[in-house]
C-alpha cells in the first residue's frame, strides 16, 4: 500500500491509500464519478512523486496544484 495525494477533483489535496499496482481508480462523489490516473510528477527539490490526478486535468495545472499542497 502507498499513501498518495489526489489532485484535481473534489478530493483535491487529500491523502488516500491506493494499493501498489493500481494505476487508475474511480471515486463516487455527490457530483458524480471522478476518475483518477497515476502520474509520476517531478517536484523541484523533492524528486519524483506518485500522485493520483484527475484523468482529464492538464499537466501544468496538476504540477501547480501539487506544488501548492507541498508547501
C-alpha positions, 0 to 999 in steps of 0.5 A: 500500500502507498499513501498518495495525494489526489489532485484535481477533483473534489478530493483535491489535496487529500491523502488516500491509500491506493494499493501498489499496482493500481494505476487508475481508480474511480471515486463516487462523489455527490457530483458524480464519478471522478476518475483518477490516473497515476502520474509520476510528477517531478517536484523541484527539490523533492524528486519524483512523486506518485500522485493520483490526478484527475484523468482529464486535468492538464499537466501544468495545472496538476504540477501547480496544484501539487506544488501548492499542497507541498508547501 
